[in-house]
Amino acid sequence: IMIAVFGAFVFSESRMLQQFGVGMAAAIFLDAFVIRVLLVPAIMKVLGRSAWWMPKWLDRALPHVTVEPEREPAKEPARV
């Protein structure tokens, strides 16, 4: 939607507004389709677990919330 709005500035009479529209539409296209779709997932894959690193002090300060129910310890099978 934003690309279409800024792209519509091209039809303006003002040369400055036309340049602004082309620049903003190109920047939003680059951000939305190149950076967020290609670059960010690739960087996250390369970084692996370190991409999800949290400082220990912050981990202690934040509550541990989960949507999974607490698991009961697995019982050992009876020997026959």
mmJSON file of the N, C-alpha and C atoms, coordinates in Angstrom:
{"data_MODEL":{"atom_site":{
"group_PDB":["ATOM","ATOM","ATOM","ATOM","ATOM","ATOM","ATOM","ATOM","ATOM","ATOM","ATOM","ATOM","ATOM","ATOM","ATOM","ATOM","ATOM","ATOM","ATOM","ATOM","ATOM","ATOM","ATOM","ATOM","ATOM","ATOM","ATOM","ATOM","ATOM","ATOM","ATOM","ATOM","ATOM","ATOM","ATOM","ATOM","ATOM","ATOM","ATOM","ATOM","ATOM","ATOM","ATOM","ATOM","ATOM","ATOM","ATOM","ATOM","ATOM","ATOM","ATOM","ATOM","ATOM","ATOM","ATOM","ATOM","ATOM","ATOM","ATOM","ATOM","ATOM","ATOM","ATOM","ATOM","ATOM","ATOM","ATOM","ATOM","ATOM","ATOM","ATOM","ATOM","ATOM","ATOM","ATOM","ATOM","ATOM","ATOM","ATOM","ATOM","ATOM","ATOM","ATOM","ATOM","ATOM","ATOM","ATOM","ATOM","ATOM","ATOM","ATOM","ATOM","ATOM","ATOM","ATOM","ATOM","ATOM","ATOM","ATOM","ATOM","ATOM","ATOM","ATOM","ATOM","ATOM","ATOM","ATOM","ATOM","ATOM","ATOM","ATOM","ATOM","ATOM","ATOM","ATOM","ATOM","ATOM","ATOM","ATOM","ATOM","ATOM","ATOM","ATOM","ATOM","ATOM","ATOM","ATOM","ATOM","ATOM","ATOM","ATOM","ATOM","ATOM","ATOM","ATOM","ATOM","ATOM","ATOM","ATOM","ATOM","ATOM","ATOM","ATOM","ATOM","ATOM","ATOM","ATOM","ATOM","ATOM","ATOM","ATOM","ATOM","ATOM","ATOM","ATOM","ATOM","ATOM","ATOM","ATOM","ATOM","ATOM","ATOM","ATOM","ATOM","ATOM","ATOM","ATOM","ATOM","ATOM","ATOM","ATOM","ATOM","ATOM","ATOM","ATOM","ATOM","ATOM","ATOM","ATOM","ATOM","ATOM","ATOM","ATOM","ATOM","ATOM","ATOM","ATOM","ATOM","ATOM","ATOM","ATOM","ATOM","ATOM","ATOM","ATOM","ATOM","ATOM","ATOM","ATOM","ATOM","ATOM","ATOM","ATOM","ATOM","ATOM","ATOM","ATOM","ATOM","ATOM","ATOM","ATOM","ATOM","ATOM","ATOM","ATOM","ATOM","ATOM","ATOM","ATOM","ATOM","ATOM","ATOM","ATOM","ATOM","ATOM","ATOM","ATOM","ATOM","ATOM","ATOM","ATOM","ATOM","ATOM","ATOM","ATOM","ATOM","ATOM","ATOM","ATOM","ATOM"],
"id":[1,2,3,4,5,6,7,8,9,10,11,12,13,14,15,16,17,18,19,20,21,22,23,24,25,26,27,28,29,30,31,32,33,34,35,36,37,38,39,40,41,42,43,44,45,46,47,48,49,50,51,52,53,54,55,56,57,58,59,60,61,62,63,64,65,66,67,68,69,70,71,72,73,74,75,76,77,78,79,80,81,82,83,84,85,86,87,88,89,90,91,92,93,94,95,96,97,98,99,100,101,102,103,104,105,106,107,108,109,110,111,112,113,114,115,116,117,118,119,120,121,122,123,124,125,126,127,128,129,130,131,132,133,134,135,136,137,138,139,140,141,142,143,144,145,146,147,148,149,150,151,152,153,154,155,156,157,158,159,160,161,162,163,164,165,166,167,168,169,170,171,172,173,174,175,176,177,178,179,180,181,182,183,184,185,186,187,188,189,190,191,192,193,194,195,196,197,198,199,200,201,202,203,204,205,206,207,208,209,210,211,212,213,214,215,216,217,218,219,220,221,222,223,224,225,226,227,228,229,230,231,232,233,234,235,236,237,238,239,240],
"type_symbol":["N","C","C","N","C","C","N","C","C","N","C","C","N","C","C","N","C","C","N","C","C","N","C","C","N","C","C","N","C","C","N","C","C","N","C","C","N","C","C","N","C","C","N","C","C","N","C","C","N","C","C","N","C","C","N","C","C","N","C","C","N","C","C","N","C","C","N","C","C","N","C","C","N","C","C","N","C","C","N","C","C","N","C","C","N","C","C","N","C","C","N","C","C","N","C","C","N","C","C","N","C","C","N","C","C","N","C","C","N","C","C","N","C","C","N","C","C","N","C","C","N","C","C","N","C","C","N","C","C","N","C","C","N","C","C","N","C","C","N","C","C","N","C","C","N","C","C","N","C","C","N","C","C","N","C","C","N","C","C","N","C","C","N","C","C","N","C","C","N","C","C","N","C","C","N","C","C","N","C","C","N","C","C","N","C","C","N","C","C","N","C","C","N","C","C","N","C","C","N","C","C","N","C","C","N","C","C","N","C","C","N","C","C","N","C","C","N","C","C","N","C","C","N","C","C","N","C","C","N","C","C","N","C","C","N","C","C","N","C","C"],
"label_atom_id":["N","CA","C","N","CA","C","N","CA","C","N","CA","C","N","CA","C","N","CA","C","N","CA","C","N","CA","C","N","CA","C","N","CA","C","N","CA","C","N","CA","C","N","CA","C","N","CA","C","N","CA","C","N","CA","C","N","CA","C","N","CA","C","N","CA","C","N","CA","C","N","CA","C","N","CA","C","N","CA","C","N","CA","C","N","CA","C","N","CA","C","N","CA","C","N","CA","C","N","CA","C","N","CA","C","N","CA","C","N","CA","C","N","CA","C","N","CA","C","N","CA","C","N","CA","C","N","CA","C","N","CA","C","N","CA","C","N","CA","C","N","CA","C","N","CA","C","N","CA","C","N","CA","C","N","CA","C","N","CA","C","N","CA","C","N","CA","C","N","CA","C","N","CA","C","N","CA","C","N","CA","C","N","CA","C","N","CA","C","N","CA","C","N","CA","C","N","CA","C","N","CA","C","N","CA","C","N","CA","C","N","CA","C","N","CA","C","N","CA","C","N","CA","C","N","CA","C","N","CA","C","N","CA","C","N","CA","C","N","CA","C","N","CA","C","N","CA","C","N","CA","C","N","CA","C","N","CA","C","N","CA","C","N","CA","C","N","CA","C","N","CA","C","N","CA","C","N","CA","C"],
"label_alt_id":[null,null,null,null,null,null,null,null,null,null,null,null,null,null,null,null,null,null,null,null,null,null,null,null,null,null,null,null,null,null,null,null,null,null,null,null,null,null,null,null,null,null,null,null,null,null,null,null,null,null,null,null,null,null,null,null,null,null,null,null,null,null,null,null,null,null,null,null,null,null,null,null,null,null,null,null,null,null,null,null,null,null,null,null,null,null,null,null,null,null,null,null,null,null,null,null,null,null,null,null,null,null,null,null,null,null,null,null,null,null,null,null,null,null,null,null,null,null,null,null,null,null,null,null,null,null,null,null,null,null,null,null,null,null,null,null,null,null,null,null,null,null,null,null,null,null,null,null,null,null,null,null,null,null,null,null,null,null,null,null,null,null,null,null,null,null,null,null,null,null,null,null,null,null,null,null,null,null,null,null,null,null,null,null,null,null,null,null,null,null,null,null,null,null,null,null,null,null,null,null,null,null,null,null,null,null,null,null,null,null,null,null,null,null,null,null,null,null,null,null,null,null,null,null,null,null,null,null,null,null,null,null,null,null,null,null,null,null,null,null],
"label_comp_id":["ILE","ILE","ILE","MET","MET","MET","ILE","ILE","ILE","ALA","ALA","ALA","VAL","VAL","VAL","PHE","PHE","PHE","GLY","GLY","GLY","ALA","ALA","ALA","PHE","PHE","PHE","VAL","VAL","VAL","PHE","PHE","PHE","SER","SER","SER","GLU","GLU","GLU","SER","SER","SER","ARG","ARG","ARG","MET","MET","MET","LEU","LEU","LEU","GLN","GLN","GLN","GLN","GLN","GLN","PHE","PHE","PHE","GLY","GLY","GLY","VAL","VAL","VAL","GLY","GLY","GLY","MET","MET","MET","ALA","ALA","ALA","ALA","ALA","ALA","ALA","ALA","ALA","ILE","ILE","ILE","PHE","PHE","PHE","LEU","LEU","LEU","ASP","ASP","ASP","ALA","ALA","ALA","PHE","PHE","PHE","VAL","VAL","VAL","ILE","ILE","ILE","ARG","ARG","ARG","VAL","VAL","VAL","LEU","LEU","LEU","LEU","LEU","LEU","VAL","VAL","VAL","PRO","PRO","PRO","ALA","ALA","ALA","ILE","ILE","ILE","MET","MET","MET","LYS","LYS","LYS","VAL","VAL","VAL","LEU","LEU","LEU","GLY","GLY","GLY","ARG","ARG","ARG","SER","SER","SER","ALA","ALA","ALA","TRP","TRP","TRP","TRP","TRP","TRP","MET","MET","MET","PRO","PRO","PRO","LYS","LYS","LYS","TRP","TRP","TRP","LEU","LEU","LEU","ASP","ASP","ASP","ARG","ARG","ARG","ALA","ALA","ALA","LEU","LEU","LEU","PRO","PRO","PRO","HIS","HIS","HIS","VAL","VAL","VAL","THR","THR","THR","VAL","VAL","VAL","GLU","GLU","GLU","PRO","PRO","PRO","GLU","GLU","GLU","ARG","ARG","ARG","GLU","GLU","GLU","PRO","PRO","PRO","ALA","ALA","ALA","LYS","LYS","LYS","GLU","GLU","GLU","PRO","PRO","PRO","ALA","ALA","ALA","ARG","ARG","ARG","VAL","VAL","VAL"],
"label_asym_id":["A","A","A","A","A","A","A","A","A","A","A","A","A","A","A","A","A","A","A","A","A","A","A","A","A","A","A","A","A","A","A","A","A","A","A","A","A","A","A","A","A","A","A","A","A","A","A","A","A","A","A","A","A","A","A","A","A","A","A","A","A","A","A","A","A","A","A","A","A","A","A","A","A","A","A","A","A","A","A","A","A","A","A","A","A","A","A","A","A","A","A","A","A","A","A","A","A","A","A","A","A","A","A","A","A","A","A","A","A","A","A","A","A","A","A","A","A","A","A","A","A","A","A","A","A","A","A","A","A","A","A","A","A","A","A","A","A","A","A","A","A","A","A","A","A","A","A","A","A","A","A","A","A","A","A","A","A","A","A","A","A","A","A","A","A","A","A","A","A","A","A","A","A","A","A","A","A","A","A","A","A","A","A","A","A","A","A","A","A","A","A","A","A","A","A","A","A","A","A","A","A","A","A","A","A","A","A","A","A","A","A","A","A","A","A","A","A","A","A","A","A","A","A","A","A","A","A","A","A","A","A","A","A","A","A","A","A","A","A","A"],
"label_entity_id":["1","1","1","1","1","1","1","1","1","1","1","1","1","1","1","1","1","1","1","1","1","1","1","1","1","1","1","1","1","1","1","1","1","1","1","1","1","1","1","1","1","1","1","1","1","1","1","1","1","1","1","1","1","1","1","1","1","1","1","1","1","1","1","1","1","1","1","1","1","1","1","1","1","1","1","1","1","1","1","1","1","1","1","1","1","1","1","1","1","1","1","1","1","1","1","1","1","1","1","1","1","1","1","1","1","1","1","1","1","1","1","1","1","1","1","1","1","1","1","1","1","1","1","1","1","1","1","1","1","1","1","1","1","1","1","1","1","1","1","1","1","1","1","1","1","1","1","1","1","1","1","1","1","1","1","1","1","1","1","1","1","1","1","1","1","1","1","1","1","1","1","1","1","1","1","1","1","1","1","1","1","1","1","1","1","1","1","1","1","1","1","1","1","1","1","1","1","1","1","1","1","1","1","1","1","1","1","1","1","1","1","1","1","1","1","1","1","1","1","1","1","1","1","1","1","1","1","1","1","1","1","1","1","1","1","1","1","1","1","1"],
"label_seq_id":[1,1,1,2,2,2,3,3,3,4,4,4,5,5,5,6,6,6,7,7,7,8,8,8,9,9,9,10,10,10,11,11,11,12,12,12,13,13,13,14,14,14,15,15,15,16,16,16,17,17,17,18,18,18,19,19,19,20,20,20,21,21,21,22,22,22,23,23,23,24,24,24,25,25,25,26,26,26,27,27,27,28,28,28,29,29,29,30,30,30,31,31,31,32,32,32,33,33,33,34,34,34,35,35,35,36,36,36,37,37,37,38,38,38,39,39,39,40,40,40,41,41,41,42,42,42,43,43,43,44,44,44,45,45,45,46,46,46,47,47,47,48,48,48,49,49,49,50,50,50,51,51,51,52,52,52,53,53,53,54,54,54,55,55,55,56,56,56,57,57,57,58,58,58,59,59,59,60,60,60,61,61,61,62,62,62,63,63,63,64,64,64,65,65,65,66,66,66,67,67,67,68,68,68,69,69,69,70,70,70,71,71,71,72,72,72,73,73,73,74,74,74,75,75,75,76,76,76,77,77,77,78,78,78,79,79,79,80,80,80],
"pdbx_PDB_ins_code":[null,null,null,null,null,null,null,null,null,null,null,null,null,null,null,null,null,null,null,null,null,null,null,null,null,null,null,null,null,null,null,null,null,null,null,null,null,null,null,null,null,null,null,null,null,null,null,null,null,null,null,null,null,null,null,null,null,null,null,null,null,null,null,null,null,null,null,null,null,null,null,null,null,null,null,null,null,null,null,null,null,null,null,null,null,null,null,null,null,null,null,null,null,null,null,null,null,null,null,null,null,null,null,null,null,null,null,null,null,null,null,null,null,null,null,null,null,null,null,null,null,null,null,null,null,null,null,null,null,null,null,null,null,null,null,null,null,null,null,null,null,null,null,null,null,null,null,null,null,null,null,null,null,null,null,null,null,null,null,null,null,null,null,null,null,null,null,null,null,null,null,null,null,null,null,null,null,null,null,null,null,null,null,null,null,null,null,null,null,null,null,null,null,null,null,null,null,null,null,null,null,null,null,null,null,null,null,null,null,null,null,null,null,null,null,null,null,null,null,null,null,null,null,null,null,null,null,null,null,null,null,null,null,null,null,null,null,null,null,null],
"Cartn_x":[0.837,0.0,0.874,1.915,2.781,3.524,3.912,4.593,3.664,2.407,1.439,1.194,1.105,0.861,2.031,3.246,4.405,4.664,4.336,4.473,3.531,2.39,1.436,1.979,2.965,3.577,4.271,4.579,5.24,4.365,3.072,2.149,1.916,2.638,2.504,3.181,2.808,3.413,4.797,5.002,6.26,7.359,8.501,9.633,10.157,10.177,10.669,9.764,8.465,7.529,7.643,7.916,8.121,9.354,10.435,11.663,11.467,10.761,10.468,9.661,8.663,7.826,8.603,9.447,10.259,11.232,11.869,12.829,12.182,11.05,10.367,9.812,9.229,8.699,9.823,10.967,12.106,12.644,12.724,13.235,12.306,11.016,10.058,10.075,10.176,10.273,11.523,12.652,13.909,13.804,13.228,13.1,12.163,11.022,10.005,10.379,10.95,11.148,12.577,13.547,14.926,15.42,15.302,15.861,15.047,13.741,12.919,12.627,12.617,12.294,13.55,14.623,15.826,16.939,17.271,18.451,18.269,17.162,16.96,16.907,16.138,16.172,17.549,18.274,19.61,20.554,20.494,21.347,20.967,19.676,19.236,19.725,19.723,20.205,21.702,22.455,23.908,24.257,23.548,23.843,23.422,22.427,21.991,21.438,21.871,21.356,21.792,22.898,23.353,22.443,21.601,20.646,19.569,19.372,18.329,18.907,20.125,20.8,20.099,19.951,19.382,20.346,20.619,21.502,20.935,21.83,21.383,20.581,20.982,20.256,18.83,18.657,17.323,16.496,17.134,16.436,15.921,16.701,16.26,15.148,15.17,14.189,12.83,12.816,11.558,10.879,9.548,8.859,8.95,8.974,9.008,7.57,7.117,5.748,5.787,4.897,4.828,3.366,3.12,1.766,1.601,2.704,2.67,2.373,1.594,1.357,2.624,2.707,3.857,3.848,4.982,5.082,5.377,4.713,5.003,6.24,7.036,8.225,7.813,8.569,8.261,8.481,7.521,7.647,8.446,9.251,10.02,9.092,9.273,8.414,8.692,7.66,7.793,8.602,9.463,10.26,9.459,9.531,8.779,9.715],
"Cartn_y":[-1.191,0.0,1.244,1.235,2.419,2.644,1.559,1.703,2.364,1.971,2.567,4.037,4.367,5.763,6.639,6.226,7.044,7.004,5.895,5.821,6.771,7.059,7.999,9.424,9.703,11.04,11.335,10.312,10.494,11.322,11.233,11.955,13.396,13.833,15.202,16.183,17.438,18.483,18.881,18.767,19.198,18.155,18.604,17.707,17.144,17.968,17.515,16.412,16.572,15.57,14.276,14.381,13.193,12.423,13.144,12.495,11.862,12.563,12.032,10.736,10.72,9.534,8.346,8.574,7.483,6.961,7.87,7.463,6.669,7.147,6.45,5.098,5.05,3.782,2.763,3.209,2.301,1.827,2.731,2.362,1.371,1.582,0.671,-0.687,-0.688,-1.951,-2.715,-2.022,-2.65,-3.215,-2.448,-2.902,-4.1,-4.018,-5.062,-6.363,-6.285,-7.504,-8.028,-7.182,-7.674,-7.902,-6.895,-7.001,-7.95,-7.732,-8.532,-9.936,-10.155,-11.484,-12.32,-11.707,-12.469,-12.328,-11.105,-10.863,-11.28,-10.919,-11.233,-12.742,-13.527,-14.976,-15.6,-15.099,-15.636,-15.341,-14.134,-13.776,-14.595,-14.789,-15.587,-17.03,-17.566,-18.932,-19.026,-18.036,-18.044,-17.899,-17.033,-16.804,-17.97,-18.72,-19.888,-19.505,-20.225,-19.976,-18.629,-18.103,-16.81,-15.667,-15.886,-14.854,-14.673,-15.674,-15.631,-15.437,-14.955,-14.77,-13.717,-13.987,-13.025,-12.882,-11.661,-11.487,-12.212,-12.765,-13.536,-12.681,-11.426,-10.566,-10.313,-10.213,-10.003,-11.279,-12.431,-13.708,-13.908,-13.474,-13.598,-12.605,-11.432,-10.389,-10.658,-11.302,-11.55,-12.808,-12.813,-14.036,-15.105,-16.339,-17.453,-17.855,-17.514,-17.787,-18.858,-19.819,-20.871,-21.188,-21.625,-22.03,-23.538,-24.22,-25.67,-26.036,-27.097,-27.533,-28.155,-28.147,-28.757,-30.255,-30.788,-32.227,-32.969,-34.096,-34.948,-35.771,-36.084,-36.908,-38.252,-38.687,-39.958,-41.111,-42.012,-43.185,-44.246,-44.951,-46.029,-47.212,-47.88,-49.041,-50.158,-50.899,-52.003,-53.126,-53.7,-54.823,-56.109,-56.908,-58.165,-59.327],
"Cartn_z":[0.0,0.0,0.0,0.836,0.912,-0.398,-1.066,-2.355,-3.359,-3.358,-4.286,-3.967,-2.687,-2.299,-2.707,-2.356,-2.718,-4.218,-4.855,-6.306,-7.022,-6.406,-7.005,-7.019,-6.181,-6.18,-7.504,-8.281,-9.574,-10.511,-10.356,-11.232,-10.784,-9.773,-9.281,-10.241,-10.149,-10.981,-10.47,-9.174,-8.557,-8.786,-9.3,-9.546,-8.224,-7.18,-5.887,-5.321,-5.455,-4.97,-5.78,-7.07,-7.902,-7.438,-7.187,-6.732,-5.358,-4.499,-3.174,-3.287,-4.149,-4.331,-4.851,-5.851,-6.406,-5.353,-4.637,-3.605,-2.485,-2.001,-0.91,-1.368,-2.562,-3.077,-3.251,-3.767,-3.944,-2.594,-1.627,-0.303,0.391,0.288,0.92,0.222,-1.094,-1.832,-1.412,-1.336,-0.937,0.475,1.386,2.768,2.873,2.222,2.379,1.682,0.505,-0.275,-0.271,-0.082,-0.092,1.324,2.164,3.506,4.373,4.461,5.381,4.882,3.586,3.059,2.831,2.401,2.067,3.093,3.451,4.267,5.726,6.348,7.762,8.011,7.262,7.506,7.258,6.271,6.003,7.163,7.693,8.83,10.058,10.283,11.427,11.293,10.087,9.863,10.127,9.67,9.864,11.344,12.059,13.471,14.358,13.926,14.694,16.058,17.097,18.448,18.992,18.531,19.048,18.617,17.62,17.217,18.274,19.126,20.142,21.532,21.627,22.899,23.733,25.023,25.955,27.129,27.565,28.726,29.948,30.77,31.932,32.905,33.087,34.024,33.537,32.227,31.681,31.772,31.591,31.709,33.129,34.127,35.516,35.834,35.209,35.512,34.877,33.719,33.019,33.546,33.585,34.015,32.926,33.345,32.394,32.081,30.894,30.469,29.389,29.498,28.499,28.194,26.999,26.626,26.738,26.945,27.078,28.529,28.76,30.144,30.721,32.042,32.706,32.44,32.09,31.823,33.12,33.266,34.408,34.079,35.085,34.799,34.199,33.238,32.569,33.535,33.576,34.439,33.703,34.468,33.863,33.606,32.491,32.22,33.228,33.547,34.504,33.875,34.67,34.184,34.329,33.34,33.348,33.483],
"occupancy":[1.0,1.0,1.0,1.0,1.0,1.0,1.0,1.0,1.0,1.0,1.0,1.0,1.0,1.0,1.0,1.0,1.0,1.0,1.0,1.0,1.0,1.0,1.0,1.0,1.0,1.0,1.0,1.0,1.0,1.0,1.0,1.0,1.0,1.0,1.0,1.0,1.0,1.0,1.0,1.0,1.0,1.0,1.0,1.0,1.0,1.0,1.0,1.0,1.0,1.0,1.0,1.0,1.0,1.0,1.0,1.0,1.0,1.0,1.0,1.0,1.0,1.0,1.0,1.0,1.0,1.0,1.0,1.0,1.0,1.0,1.0,1.0,1.0,1.0,1.0,1.0,1.0,1.0,1.0,1.0,1.0,1.0,1.0,1.0,1.0,1.0,1.0,1.0,1.0,1.0,1.0,1.0,1.0,1.0,1.0,1.0,1.0,1.0,1.0,1.0,1.0,1.0,1.0,1.0,1.0,1.0,1.0,1.0,1.0,1.0,1.0,1.0,1.0,1.0,1.0,1.0,1.0,1.0,1.0,1.0,1.0,1.0,1.0,1.0,1.0,1.0,1.0,1.0,1.0,1.0,1.0,1.0,1.0,1.0,1.0,1.0,1.0,1.0,1.0,1.0,1.0,1.0,1.0,1.0,1.0,1.0,1.0,1.0,1.0,1.0,1.0,1.0,1.0,1.0,1.0,1.0,1.0,1.0,1.0,1.0,1.0,1.0,1.0,1.0,1.0,1.0,1.0,1.0,1.0,1.0,1.0,1.0,1.0,1.0,1.0,1.0,1.0,1.0,1.0,1.0,1.0,1.0,1.0,1.0,1.0,1.0,1.0,1.0,1.0,1.0,1.0,1.0,1.0,1.0,1.0,1.0,1.0,1.0,1.0,1.0,1.0,1.0,1.0,1.0,1.0,1.0,1.0,1.0,1.0,1.0,1.0,1.0,1.0,1.0,1.0,1.0,1.0,1.0,1.0,1.0,1.0,1.0,1.0,1.0,1.0,1.0,1.0,1.0,1.0,1.0,1.0,1.0,1.0,1.0,1.0,1.0,1.0,1.0,1.0,1.0],
"B_iso_or_equiv":[0.0,0.0,0.0,0.0,0.0,0.0,0.0,0.0,0.0,0.0,0.0,0.0,0.0,0.0,0.0,0.0,0.0,0.0,0.0,0.0,0.0,0.0,0.0,0.0,0.0,0.0,0.0,0.0,0.0,0.0,0.0,0.0,0.0,0.0,0.0,0.0,0.0,0.0,0.0,0.0,0.0,0.0,0.0,0.0,0.0,0.0,0.0,0.0,0.0,0.0,0.0,0.0,0.0,0.0,0.0,0.0,0.0,0.0,0.0,0.0,0.0,0.0,0.0,0.0,0.0,0.0,0.0,0.0,0.0,0.0,0.0,0.0,0.0,0.0,0.0,0.0,0.0,0.0,0.0,0.0,0.0,0.0,0.0,0.0,0.0,0.0,0.0,0.0,0.0,0.0,0.0,0.0,0.0,0.0,0.0,0.0,0.0,0.0,0.0,0.0,0.0,0.0,0.0,0.0,0.0,0.0,0.0,0.0,0.0,0.0,0.0,0.0,0.0,0.0,0.0,0.0,0.0,0.0,0.0,0.0,0.0,0.0,0.0,0.0,0.0,0.0,0.0,0.0,0.0,0.0,0.0,0.0,0.0,0.0,0.0,0.0,0.0,0.0,0.0,0.0,0.0,0.0,0.0,0.0,0.0,0.0,0.0,0.0,0.0,0.0,0.0,0.0,0.0,0.0,0.0,0.0,0.0,0.0,0.0,0.0,0.0,0.0,0.0,0.0,0.0,0.0,0.0,0.0,0.0,0.0,0.0,0.0,0.0,0.0,0.0,0.0,0.0,0.0,0.0,0.0,0.0,0.0,0.0,0.0,0.0,0.0,0.0,0.0,0.0,0.0,0.0,0.0,0.0,0.0,0.0,0.0,0.0,0.0,0.0,0.0,0.0,0.0,0.0,0.0,0.0,0.0,0.0,0.0,0.0,0.0,0.0,0.0,0.0,0.0,0.0,0.0,0.0,0.0,0.0,0.0,0.0,0.0,0.0,0.0,0.0,0.0,0.0,0.0,0.0,0.0,0.0,0.0,0.0,0.0,0.0,0.0,0.0,0.0,0.0,0.0],
"pdbx_formal_charge":[null,null,null,null,null,null,null,null,null,null,null,null,null,null,null,null,null,null,null,null,null,null,null,null,null,null,null,null,null,null,null,null,null,null,null,null,null,null,null,null,null,null,null,null,null,null,null,null,null,null,null,null,null,null,null,null,null,null,null,null,null,null,null,null,null,null,null,null,null,null,null,null,null,null,null,null,null,null,null,null,null,null,null,null,null,null,null,null,null,null,null,null,null,null,null,null,null,null,null,null,null,null,null,null,null,null,null,null,null,null,null,null,null,null,null,null,null,null,null,null,null,null,null,null,null,null,null,null,null,null,null,null,null,null,null,null,null,null,null,null,null,null,null,null,null,null,null,null,null,null,null,null,null,null,null,null,null,null,null,null,null,null,null,null,null,null,null,null,null,null,null,null,null,null,null,null,null,null,null,null,null,null,null,null,null,null,null,null,null,null,null,null,null,null,null,null,null,null,null,null,null,null,null,null,null,null,null,null,null,null,null,null,null,null,null,null,null,null,null,null,null,null,null,null,null,null,null,null,null,null,null,null,null,null,null,null,null,null,null,null],
"auth_seq_id":[1,1,1,2,2,2,3,3,3,4,4,4,5,5,5,6,6,6,7,7,7,8,8,8,9,9,9,10,10,10,11,11,11,12,12,12,13,13,13,14,14,14,15,15,15,16,16,16,17,17,17,18,18,18,19,19,19,20,20,20,21,21,21,22,22,22,23,23,23,24,24,24,25,25,25,26,26,26,27,27,27,28,28,28,29,29,29,30,30,30,31,31,31,32,32,32,33,33,33,34,34,34,35,35,35,36,36,36,37,37,37,38,38,38,39,39,39,40,40,40,41,41,41,42,42,42,43,43,43,44,44,44,45,45,45,46,46,46,47,47,47,48,48,48,49,49,49,50,50,50,51,51,51,52,52,52,53,53,53,54,54,54,55,55,55,56,56,56,57,57,57,58,58,58,59,59,59,60,60,60,61,61,61,62,62,62,63,63,63,64,64,64,65,65,65,66,66,66,67,67,67,68,68,68,69,69,69,70,70,70,71,71,71,72,72,72,73,73,73,74,74,74,75,75,75,76,76,76,77,77,77,78,78,78,79,79,79,80,80,80],
"auth_comp_id":["ILE","ILE","ILE","MET","MET","MET","ILE","ILE","ILE","ALA","ALA","ALA","VAL","VAL","VAL","PHE","PHE","PHE","GLY","GLY","GLY","ALA","ALA","ALA","PHE","PHE","PHE","VAL","VAL","VAL","PHE","PHE","PHE","SER","SER","SER","GLU","GLU","GLU","SER","SER","SER","ARG","ARG","ARG","MET","MET","MET","LEU","LEU","LEU","GLN","GLN","GLN","GLN","GLN","GLN","PHE","PHE","PHE","GLY","GLY","GLY","VAL","VAL","VAL","GLY","GLY","GLY","MET","MET","MET","ALA","ALA","ALA","ALA","ALA","ALA","ALA","ALA","ALA","ILE","ILE","ILE","PHE","PHE","PHE","LEU","LEU","LEU","ASP","ASP","ASP","ALA","ALA","ALA","PHE","PHE","PHE","VAL","VAL","VAL","ILE","ILE","ILE","ARG","ARG","ARG","VAL","VAL","VAL","LEU","LEU","LEU","LEU","LEU","LEU","VAL","VAL","VAL","PRO","PRO","PRO","ALA","ALA","ALA","ILE","ILE","ILE","MET","MET","MET","LYS","LYS","LYS","VAL","VAL","VAL","LEU","LEU","LEU","GLY","GLY","GLY","ARG","ARG","ARG","SER","SER","SER","ALA","ALA","ALA","TRP","TRP","TRP","TRP","TRP","TRP","MET","MET","MET","PRO","PRO","PRO","LYS","LYS","LYS","TRP","TRP","TRP","LEU","LEU","LEU","ASP","ASP","ASP","ARG","ARG","ARG","ALA","ALA","ALA","LEU","LEU","LEU","PRO","PRO","PRO","HIS","HIS","HIS","VAL","VAL","VAL","THR","THR","THR","VAL","VAL","VAL","GLU","GLU","GLU","PRO","PRO","PRO","GLU","GLU","GLU","ARG","ARG","ARG","GLU","GLU","GLU","PRO","PRO","PRO","ALA","ALA","ALA","LYS","LYS","LYS","GLU","GLU","GLU","PRO","PRO","PRO","ALA","ALA","ALA","ARG","ARG","ARG","VAL","VAL","VAL"],
"auth_asym_id":["A","A","A","A","A","A","A","A","A","A","A","A","A","A","A","A","A","A","A","A","A","A","A","A","A","A","A","A","A","A","A","A","A","A","A","A","A","A","A","A","A","A","A","A","A","A","A","A","A","A","A","A","A","A","A","A","A","A","A","A","A","A","A","A","A","A","A","A","A","A","A","A","A","A","A","A","A","A","A","A","A","A","A","A","A","A","A","A","A","A","A","A","A","A","A","A","A","A","A","A","A","A","A","A","A","A","A","A","A","A","A","A","A","A","A","A","A","A","A","A","A","A","A","A","A","A","A","A","A","A","A","A","A","A","A","A","A","A","A","A","A","A","A","A","A","A","A","A","A","A","A","A","A","A","A","A","A","A","A","A","A","A","A","A","A","A","A","A","A","A","A","A","A","A","A","A","A","A","A","A","A","A","A","A","A","A","A","A","A","A","A","A","A","A","A","A","A","A","A","A","A","A","A","A","A","A","A","A","A","A","A","A","A","A","A","A","A","A","A","A","A","A","A","A","A","A","A","A","A","A","A","A","A","A","A","A","A","A","A","A"],
"auth_atom_id":["N","CA","C","N","CA","C","N","CA","C","N","CA","C","N","CA","C","N","CA","C","N","CA","C","N","CA","C","N","CA","C","N","CA","C","N","CA","C","N","CA","C","N","CA","C","N","CA","C","N","CA","C","N","CA","C","N","CA","C","N","CA","C","N","CA","C","N","CA","C","N","CA","C","N","CA","C","N","CA","C","N","CA","C","N","CA","C","N","CA","C","N","CA","C","N","CA","C","N","CA","C","N","CA","C","N","CA","C","N","CA","C","N","CA","C","N","CA","C","N","CA","C","N","CA","C","N","CA","C","N","CA","C","N","CA","C","N","CA","C","N","CA","C","N","CA","C","N","CA","C","N","CA","C","N","CA","C","N","CA","C","N","CA","C","N","CA","C","N","CA","C","N","CA","C","N","CA","C","N","CA","C","N","CA","C","N","CA","C","N","CA","C","N","CA","C","N","CA","C","N","CA","C","N","CA","C","N","CA","C","N","CA","C","N","CA","C","N","CA","C","N","CA","C","N","CA","C","N","CA","C","N","CA","C","N","CA","C","N","CA","C","N","CA","C","N","CA","C","N","CA","C","N","CA","C","N","CA","C","N","CA","C","N","CA","C","N","CA","C","N","CA","C","N","CA","C","N","CA","C"],
"pdbx_PDB_model_num":[1,1,1,1,1,1,1,1,1,1,1,1,1,1,1,1,1,1,1,1,1,1,1,1,1,1,1,1,1,1,1,1,1,1,1,1,1,1,1,1,1,1,1,1,1,1,1,1,1,1,1,1,1,1,1,1,1,1,1,1,1,1,1,1,1,1,1,1,1,1,1,1,1,1,1,1,1,1,1,1,1,1,1,1,1,1,1,1,1,1,1,1,1,1,1,1,1,1,1,1,1,1,1,1,1,1,1,1,1,1,1,1,1,1,1,1,1,1,1,1,1,1,1,1,1,1,1,1,1,1,1,1,1,1,1,1,1,1,1,1,1,1,1,1,1,1,1,1,1,1,1,1,1,1,1,1,1,1,1,1,1,1,1,1,1,1,1,1,1,1,1,1,1,1,1,1,1,1,1,1,1,1,1,1,1,1,1,1,1,1,1,1,1,1,1,1,1,1,1,1,1,1,1,1,1,1,1,1,1,1,1,1,1,1,1,1,1,1,1,1,1,1,1,1,1,1,1,1,1,1,1,1,1,1,1,1,1,1,1,1]
}}}
